[in-house]
Amino acid sequence: MTAETARLASLVTSARYVLWDLDGPICGLFAGYPAYEIAEQLVGQIDALGMGSLLTEQERSSSDPHDALWGVHRLRPGSDLVLELEEWLTVRELEAVPKAMPTMHADRLIRTWWAHGARFAITTNNSARAAKAYIESRTLADCFAHVYGRTQNLDLMKPNPYCLEEAIKAMGADPSVTLMVGDAATDLKAARQAGVGFLGYARNPDKDRILRDAGAEVVVGSLEKVLDALRGQS
């Protein structure tokens, strides 16, 4: 057993509560409706409203629609424009759900871990409505009594630990036995601020490098490794 495998086993063994990011660890939300297309459409919406000058070049060209949304929020926080664009993005995420691709082994891991007694929440920067729609489509809703997503106050998005802390309170969880499963440095930062453990999921070497550079100690390229760690408990 390698040192990282031992650390993974320790994380899984001690976790009584698990906070899941949605896009990445649970599914590829934009597998059939690519995020870059949504980002381009969102920039087009902002331009059509005559607000394109609010965006930096990086925000205009980013493949992540959150960047353009954040760009407007940065200069017009709490405005009707931000609320309108956030709702527009929520609708696009809901449209992406039917074409979303389950992350390999995710459904089985969720059901297995739940059967082992762990309790779950979703803590995502995507819309909670989209997260609920996805888990319902996979008949996983019974495993997730608590779903926390992007609010209209964009300052509360990860790396702000708000959604994690809300989930911890709702579950009555002890942070010392709570684990966040995420695929981004913002997930790691939020987990640290919330005082919970972190398990990184990286679907490719770039994601792995980003997570490790941010300080993640345990990163898996396949959720099958987490299943193996659970089997080791039995």
Secondary structure, DSSP 4 states (H G I P E B T S, - for coil): --HHHHHHHHHHHH-SEEEE-SBTTTEETTSSS-HHHHHHHHHHHHHHTT-GGGS-HHHHH-S-HHHHHHHHHHHSTT-HHHHHHHHHHHHHHHHHGGG-EEPTTHHHHHHHHHHTT-EEEEE-SS-HHHHHHHHHHTT-GGG-SEEE---S-GGGSTTS-HHHHHHHHHHT--GGGEEEEESSHHHHHHHHHHT-EEEEE-SSHHHHHHHHHTT-S-EES-THHHHHHHHHH-
